[in-house]
Amino acid sequence: DQQVKQNSPSLSVQEGRISILNCDYTNSMFDYFLWYKKYPAEGPTFLISISSIKDKNEDGRFTVFLNKSAKHLSLHIVPSQPGDSAVYFCAASGANFGNEKLTFGTGTRLTIIP
Amino acid sequence: EADIYQTPRYLVIGTGKKITLECSQTMGHDKMYWYQQDPGMELHLIHYSYGVNSTEKGDLSSESTVSRIRTEHFPLTLESARPSHTSQYLCASSKTAGRHSSYEQYFGPGTRLTVT
């Protein structure tokens, strides 16, 4: 049973437009969420995170929104750039999960079209 | 910039061979992790360690073993490789410095293992 779901395996966005990547979770005990970016043949790179006490966190072109009631979070990238083309993973954890273990989604492949 | 290294980056090996995947970090992080990932799938935690002489199995059952004799080093060993072990293996580490900082794991570049 997958507790973190990324239902869109791929997404194509025009350069300069907004990219919106979505993530849903089922376990209400998750209270911390992270986004990672992964290029081929490389390890994931931490991008941005959000605690459940917030509903928005912004870092430059990247903003993560959290809707706890809907158990949904999204990553907005604006403006999108060619270098943003990568696979994006959503991950979740929480104090009740011990050891700060992360549960990952299956990823969304983002392609930015020049 | 994370300083976590994995060797080899790519490995093709025959069935039955013993292999060790190396992982080292220079950040002094106490927690380290091994994940397995197949294309299009999520990362599955197979081993983790809180510190020296501490190792635990992860959520995904794995025939591999790990050791943590030094803080910076967390090797993974497969005693007898099989084609089902073909996958990408990712090592990560995190620090213990405040509640939320601990969740941010830094990953190495991964080892792509192919067992023929």
Chai-1 contact restraints between the chains, C-beta under 6 A:
chainA,res_idxA,chainB,res_idxB,connection_type,confidence,min_distance_angstrom,max_distance_angstrom,comment,restraint_id
A,Y32,B,H100,contact,1.0,0.0,6.0,A-B,restraint_1
A,Y32,B,Y103,contact,1.0,0.0,6.0,A-B,restraint_2
A,E42,B,P109,contact,1.0,0.0,6.0,A-B,restraint_3
A,G43,B,L90,contact,1.0,0.0,6.0,A-B,restraint_4
A,G43,B,F107,contact,1.0,0.0,6.0,A-B,restraint_5
A,G43,B,G108,contact,1.0,0.0,6.0,A-B,restraint_6
A,G43,B,P109,contact,1.0,0.0,6.0,A-B,restraint_7
A,G43,B,G110,contact,1.0,0.0,6.0,A-B,restraint_8
A,P44,B,F107,contact,1.0,0.0,6.0,A-B,restraint_9
A,F46,B,E104,contact,1.0,0.0,6.0,A-B,restraint_10
A,S51,B,H100,contact,1.0,0.0,6.0,A-B,restraint_11
A,S93,B,Y103,contact,1.0,0.0,6.0,A-B,restraint_12
A,E100,B,S102,contact,1.0,0.0,6.0,A-B,restraint_13
A,E100,B,Y103,contact,1.0,0.0,6.0,A-B,restraint_14
A,F104,B,E42,contact,1.0,0.0,6.0,A-B,restraint_15
A,F104,B,L43,contact,1.0,0.0,6.0,A-B,restraint_16
A,G105,B,E42,contact,1.0,0.0,6.0,A-B,restraint_17
A,T106,B,M41,contact,1.0,0.0,6.0,A-B,restraint_18
A,T106,B,E42,contact,1.0,0.0,6.0,A-B,restraint_19
